[in-house]
Amino acid sequence: MEIADLKKEYDKMQIKYGAKELDSIYNGGCEENPDICFVFMNPTGRNIASDKSWKGRKSPWIGTKNIWKLFYKVNLLSEDTFKQIQEKKPKDWDYEFSDKVYGEIASNKIFITNLGKCTQIDARPLTNEVLKKYLTLLFKEIDIIKPKVIITFGNQVSSIILNRNISVSENRKNYYEINVNNNIYKVYPVYYPVGNGIFNIDKAIEDINWIMDNEIKNKVTM
């Protein structure tokens, strides 16, 4: 099975749980043994790729600005690309630029996804019940790409994936393990860095840098 094989299931769930006038947003980045799989909550209509007229990649955060500061600050996005993102209005993102951004993400061995793929008009939170319906498909994603480490953003997403109540503030730089198809993965809960969580972005950056130093960089140099 390949990542693309999951799209039909996500599209069916968009009709059931998302805005009918918008498309699902899937994922993007390195699909073969990435260093980190970043798992966010769910997409909104601010992602211009959710428009049904958009025929390019349907990846997270296309046409937005704030989240790319996080990836720039942890050295997973170049200064040149970050500056271009900050200068662009949402409508200025085209297929070529979107592919450029995600080509850079892929080259840095990063995979970006959401737990819920059902796009909403706005940033209203999804219920636990809806997000849990995506858990099996997320685990299929993880089984296909086989990341070295998983980073989950926010209490809700982290709690659902780990099947336990998680408070990120009490679990900074702490990991839990999940078993996906007999493979064990480390999962680090991290503060949600955008939207209402924007005031926590510096803590998220600090923790991601620590995780990369301890789980990725040190192991590469050993």
C-alpha positions in Angstrom: 0.0 0.0 0.0 1.1 3.6 -0.7 0.1 6.9 0.8 -1.9 7.8 -2.3 -4.1 4.7 -1.7 -5.6 6.3 1.4 -7.0 9.4 -0.4 -10.3 7.7 -1.4 -11.1 6.9 2.2 -10.2 10.5 3.3 -12.5 11.9 0.6 -15.4 9.7 1.7 -14.9 11.0 5.3 -14.8 14.6 4.1 -18.3 14.2 2.8 -19.4 12.8 6.2 -17.5 15.0 8.6 -16.1 18.1 6.7 -17.5 21.0 4.8 -19.2 19.7 1.7 -17.9 22.6 -0.5 -14.2 21.8 0.4 -11.8 19.0 -0.3 -9.8 16.9 2.1 -6.2 17.9 2.9 -4.0 14.9 3.0 -0.3 15.1 3.9 3.1 16.0 2.4 6.8 15.6 2.6 9.2 12.6 2.8 7.2 9.4 2.5 10.1 6.9 3.1 11.4 6.6 6.6 11.3 10.4 7.5 13.2 11.6 10.5 10.0 13.1 11.9 6.3 12.7 11.3 4.5 15.9 12.5 0.8 15.3 13.3 -1.4 18.4 13.6 -5.2 18.5 14.3 -7.3 19.1 11.2 -7.3 21.5 8.2 -9.5 24.6 7.6 -10.6 26.5 4.6 -7.7 28.9 5.1 -5.7 26.2 3.2 -6.3 27.3 -0.4 -5.6 23.7 -1.6 -9.0 22.7 0.0 -10.8 24.7 -2.7 -12.3 22.3 -5.2 -10.8 24.3 -8.1 -7.3 23.6 -6.8 -5.8 20.8 -8.9 -2.3 20.7 -7.2 -1.2 18.9 -4.2 -3.6 18.7 -1.2 -1.0 19.2 1.6 -1.3 20.9 5.0 -0.8 24.7 5.5 -0.7 25.7 1.8 -1.4 29.5 1.5 -0.8 30.2 5.2 2.0 31.9 7.0 2.3 31.3 10.8 3.2 27.6 10.9 6.1 28.0 8.5 7.9 30.1 11.2 8.0 27.0 13.3 9.7 24.9 10.5 12.1 27.8 9.8 13.1 28.2 13.4 14.0 24.5 13.7 16.0 24.6 10.5 13.6 22.5 8.4 12.9 25.4 6.0 15.4 27.7 4.4 15.5 31.4 5.0 14.9 32.2 1.4 11.7 30.0 1.2 10.5 31.3 4.5 10.8 34.9 3.3 9.0 34.1 0.1 6.1 32.6 2.2 5.9 35.7 4.4 5.8 37.9 1.4 3.0 36.0 -0.4 -0.7 36.5 0.0 -2.7 33.2 0.0 -3.7 33.6 -3.6 -0.1 34.0 -4.6 0.6 30.4 -3.8 0.5 28.4 -7.0 1.2 24.7 -7.8 4.9 25.3 -8.5 5.5 27.2 -5.3 3.6 24.6 -3.2 5.7 21.8 -4.7 8.8 23.8 -4.0 7.9 24.2 -0.3 7.1 20.6 0.1 10.1 19.5 -2.0 12.2 21.3 0.6 10.3 19.6 3.5 10.8 16.2 1.9 14.6 16.9 1.4 14.8 17.6 5.1 13.3 14.2 5.8 10.1 15.5 7.3 6.5 14.3 6.8 3.5 16.6 7.7 0.0 15.4 8.3 -3.1 15.9 10.3 -5.0 13.4 12.5 -8.3 14.6 11.0 -8.2 15.1 7.2 -11.8 16.6 7.1 -11.5 20.3 6.2 -13.7 22.7 8.1 -14.7 26.2 7.0 -13.2 27.7 10.1 -11.0 26.7 13.0 -13.8 25.3 15.2 -12.5 22.2 17.1 -13.5 18.7 16.0 -14.9 16.4 18.6 -12.9 13.5 20.0 -15.4 11.1 18.4 -14.7 12.5 14.9 -10.9 12.6 15.3 -10.9 9.0 16.6 -12.5 7.8 13.4 -9.3 8.9 11.6 -7.0 7.0 14.0 -6.9 3.7 12.0 -6.0 5.6 8.8 -3.3 7.6 10.6 -1.7 4.4 11.8 -1.8 3.1 8.2 0.1 6.3 7.2 2.6 5.7 9.9 3.0 2.1 8.9 3.7 3.1 5.3 6.2 5.8 5.9 7.8 4.4 9.1 9.1 7.6 10.7 12.0 7.6 13.2 10.0 9.8 15.6 6.5 11.2 15.8 5.6 14.6 17.1 2.0 15.3 18.0 0.7 18.8 18.5 -1.6 19.7 21.4 -3.4 17.9 24.2 -6.3 16.6 22.1 -4.4 15.0 19.3 -1.7 13.6 21.6 -4.4 12.1 23.9 -6.2 10.4 21.1 -3.1 9.0 19.4 -1.6 7.8 22.7 -5.0 6.6 24.1 -4.4 8.3 27.5 -5.0 11.8 28.9 -2.1 14.0 27.9 -1.2 17.4 29.2 1.6 18.8 27.0 2.7 21.1 29.8 3.4 18.1 32.0 5.1 16.1 29.3 7.6 18.4 27.7 10.6 16.5 26.2 8.9 13.3 27.3 7.9 10.5 25.0 5.5 7.6 24.9 5.5 4.5 22.7 2.9 3.2 20.3 2.8 -0.2 18.5 1.8 0.1 14.9 1.8 -3.3 13.0 4.5 -4.6 15.4 6.7 -1.6 15.0 7.4 0.6 18.1 7.4 4.4 17.6 8.3 7.1 20.0 5.7 9.8 20.2 6.5 13.3 21.7 3.6 15.5 22.6 4.4 19.2 21.9 2.5 22.5 22.3 0.1 23.4 19.5 2.0 26.3 17.9 -0.6 28.3 15.9 -4.1 29.7 16.2 -5.0 30.0 19.9 -1.7 28.3 20.7 0.5 30.9 18.9 1.7 32.2 22.3 3.2 28.7 22.9 5.2 28.6 19.6 8.5 29.4 21.3 8.0 26.5 23.7 7.2 24.2 20.7 10.3 25.4 18.9 12.4 24.7 22.0 11.1 21.2 22.4 11.3 20.3 18.8 15.0 21.4 18.7 15.6 19.3 21.8 13.9 16.3 20.2 15.9 16.7 17.0 19.2 17.0 19.0 18.5 13.9 21.0 16.6 11.6 18.6 18.0 12.6 15.2 21.3 14.5 15.1 23.0 12.6 17.9 22.1 9.3 16.4 23.4 10.3 13.0 26.8 11.3 14.4 27.2 8.3 16.6 
